[in-house]
Amino acid sequence: MTNKLTLPVESRMQGDLHVRFGGRLWETYHRKVVRRPSPSLHAKYAREPEMLNIEMKDFLENEDTSDFSHTRMNIHFRELAGESPLLVKLIMQSIYKNNDRKVRHLGSKRFGIQFLIKGIYTYNGMLYVHTQTKNSSNVPFDTDFIRFKITDKKVPKRTAIQETVLDAVRSYNEVIEIAGKSTVRTVYALPKFTIPDDKLLVVELYEKNGGRHQTIRVENADIVNAEVIDELKIK
């Protein structure tokens, strides 16, 4: 009897889009006339799909996070500076749960919206930014996007602005709509970066179909003095 490896197979369907992943795809090698399995991913696309974006459940959602030793078995992504997605998620969860305010001078308040940076943390080169958005008005705040960028401190006249946009590689508890009279906190994970003395980090929060945008300017000293995360204290 031949022992066969059984792998889970899952299919996702949404309108005309059909995605199947997992399991095995049997490949035929004509030269040796043998068939051998390989991991498979199938996708069928429609020219005019009903939906362009489909959110799939986090494959780490059901992982047991009580033991750090098993994180070595997780896939490590280059965008996460070689860390496992599970460890990054645990760090963000811990920051969110503790809800400490390590920084008290970084914030913006306009039109009934208060946008704060409560803390800046670092672990193995990656930065974690803990933000809080408070909507004191009765009108919901619909977030269009949040942007992190490195820009010049001072721009002389007739000189082009030099900007570098940093894409957050992960986020925890990111809420699109902030209801009136409510507060939302989010933790963003940023890749490793440095800021020259003549530049600074700008965090911009834009409202969709509105003008209540918020801007926070972060100096290089705030990045250098980021709170170091102790892995042993991550809950």
C-alpha positions in Angstrom: 0.0 0.0 0.0 1.3 3.4 -0.9 1.1 6.1 1.8 -0.4 9.3 0.4 0.0 12.8 2.0 -3.4 14.4 2.4 -3.4 18.2 2.2 -6.4 20.5 2.8 -8.1 21.9 -0.2 -10.1 25.1 -0.1 -12.1 26.9 -2.8 -13.4 30.5 -2.8 -16.1 31.6 -5.1 -17.4 35.1 -5.6 -19.4 35.9 -8.6 -17.4 34.9 -11.7 -14.2 34.5 -9.7 -13.2 31.0 -8.6 -10.0 30.4 -6.7 -8.8 27.0 -5.5 -5.7 26.6 -3.4 -4.1 23.8 -1.4 -4.1 20.1 -2.2 -2.0 18.7 -5.0 -1.8 19.4 -8.7 -0.7 16.3 -10.6 2.0 17.0 -13.2 2.9 14.6 -16.0 6.5 14.3 -17.1 6.4 12.8 -20.6 10.1 12.0 -20.7 10.0 9.5 -17.9 6.2 8.9 -18.1 5.7 9.6 -14.4 3.2 11.7 -12.5 4.2 13.6 -9.5 2.2 16.0 -7.2 3.0 19.7 -6.6 1.3 22.4 -4.5 -1.4 24.0 -6.6 -3.2 27.3 -7.0 -5.9 27.8 -9.6 -7.6 31.1 -10.4 -10.2 31.8 -13.1 -11.0 35.4 -13.9 -13.9 37.0 -15.7 -13.4 40.0 -17.9 -15.9 42.0 -15.9 -15.9 40.6 -12.4 -18.6 41.7 -9.9 -15.9 42.3 -7.3 -12.2 43.3 -7.7 -11.1 42.7 -4.1 -11.8 39.6 -1.9 -10.6 39.5 1.7 -9.5 36.0 2.7 -9.4 34.9 6.3 -6.0 35.2 8.0 -4.4 31.8 8.0 -2.9 32.5 11.4 -6.2 33.4 13.0 -6.7 30.0 14.7 -3.0 29.5 15.6 -2.2 28.8 19.3 -0.2 31.8 20.4 0.7 30.6 23.9 4.0 29.0 22.8 6.7 31.0 21.1 8.7 27.9 20.1 6.3 27.0 17.3 6.7 30.4 15.5 9.9 29.0 14.0 7.8 26.8 11.8 5.9 29.8 10.2 6.8 31.3 6.9 9.0 34.3 7.2 8.4 37.2 4.8 11.0 39.6 3.5 8.6 42.5 4.0 8.5 41.6 7.7 12.3 41.9 8.0 12.5 38.1 8.4 10.1 37.9 11.2 7.2 35.4 11.2 3.7 36.9 10.6 2.6 35.3 13.9 5.2 37.1 16.0 4.4 40.4 14.3 0.7 39.9 15.0 1.5 39.1 18.6 3.5 42.3 19.0 0.7 44.4 17.6 -1.9 42.6 19.8 0.2 43.2 22.9 0.7 47.0 22.1 -3.1 47.3 21.5 -4.0 45.4 24.7 -1.6 47.4 27.0 -2.8 50.7 25.6 0.1 52.6 27.1 0.7 56.2 26.1 4.4 56.5 25.7 4.3 59.7 23.5 2.4 62.8 24.6 3.6 65.5 22.2 2.6 64.0 18.8 -0.9 64.8 17.7 -3.3 66.8 15.6 -6.8 68.1 16.3 -9.0 69.8 13.7 -12.8 70.0 13.0 -13.7 67.8 15.9 -11.2 65.0 15.0 -8.2 64.3 17.3 -5.5 62.1 15.8 -2.7 61.0 18.2 0.4 58.8 18.2 0.3 57.1 21.5 3.5 55.2 21.1 6.4 54.2 18.8 7.9 50.8 19.3 10.7 48.9 17.7 11.7 45.2 17.5 14.5 43.8 15.3 14.5 47.0 13.1 10.7 47.1 12.4 8.7 50.0 13.8 5.2 49.8 15.4 3.1 52.9 15.5 0.2 53.0 17.9 -2.4 55.6 16.8 -5.7 56.8 18.3 -8.4 58.7 16.4 -11.2 60.3 18.4 -14.3 61.7 16.7 -15.9 64.3 19.0 -18.4 65.3 16.3 -21.8 63.8 15.4 -20.7 63.1 11.8 -19.0 59.8 11.1 -15.4 60.0 9.9 -14.8 57.7 6.9 -11.1 57.0 6.5 -9.8 57.2 2.9 -6.3 56.2 3.7 -3.4 56.8 6.1 0.0 57.6 4.7 3.5 57.5 6.2 6.1 59.4 4.3 9.6 60.8 4.8 9.9 64.4 3.6 12.1 67.4 3.8 11.9 69.6 6.9 12.3 72.8 5.0 11.7 73.3 1.3 13.3 76.3 -0.3 11.2 78.2 -2.8 11.3 76.8 -6.4 12.6 73.5 -5.1 10.9 70.2 -5.7 9.8 68.3 -2.6 11.6 65.0 -2.0 9.2 62.5 -0.5 9.5 58.7 0.2 6.3 56.9 1.0 6.4 54.0 3.5 3.8 51.3 3.1 2.6 49.7 6.3 3.2 46.0 6.0 0.6 45.1 8.7 -2.1 46.7 10.7 -4.2 45.7 13.7 -7.7 46.9 14.3 -7.8 49.2 11.4 -11.3 50.7 11.2 -12.5 52.5 8.1 -15.6 54.3 9.6 -15.2 56.0 12.9 -18.7 56.7 14.3 -19.6 60.0 15.9 -18.6 60.3 19.6 -16.3 57.3 19.4 -12.6 56.5 19.6 -10.6 54.0 17.6 -7.1 52.7 18.1 -4.9 51.1 15.5 -1.4 49.6 15.5 0.7 49.8 12.2 3.8 47.9 11.5 6.4 49.7 9.3 9.5 48.3 7.6 12.9 49.3 8.8 14.0 52.8 7.7 16.2 55.7 8.8 15.6 59.5 8.7 18.4 62.0 7.9 18.6 65.1 10.1 17.2 67.3 7.4 14.0 65.2 7.0 11.1 64.0 9.2 8.3 61.4 9.2 4.9 62.7 8.3 1.8 60.7 9.2 -1.3 61.8 7.3 -4.9 60.7 7.9 -7.3 61.6 5.1 -11.1 61.6 5.2 -13.0 60.1 2.3 -15.2 62.7 0.6 -14.4 65.2 3.3 -11.8 67.8 4.4 -11.1 66.9 8.0 -7.6 65.6 7.2 -5.0 65.3 10.0 -1.2 65.5 9.9 1.4 64.6 12.5 5.1 65.5 12.0 7.5 63.1 13.7 11.1 64.1 14.3 14.1 61.8 14.0 14.6 61.9 17.7 11.2 60.3 18.3 12.1 57.4 16.0 15.5 56.9 17.6 13.9 56.9 21.1 11.3 54.3 20.1 10.4 51.9 22.9 12.2 48.6 22.6 9.9 45.6 22.7 10.8 42.8 25.0 9.7 39.5 23.5 9.4 37.9 26.9 6.7 40.4 27.9 4.6 39.9 24.8 1.2 38.5 25.9 
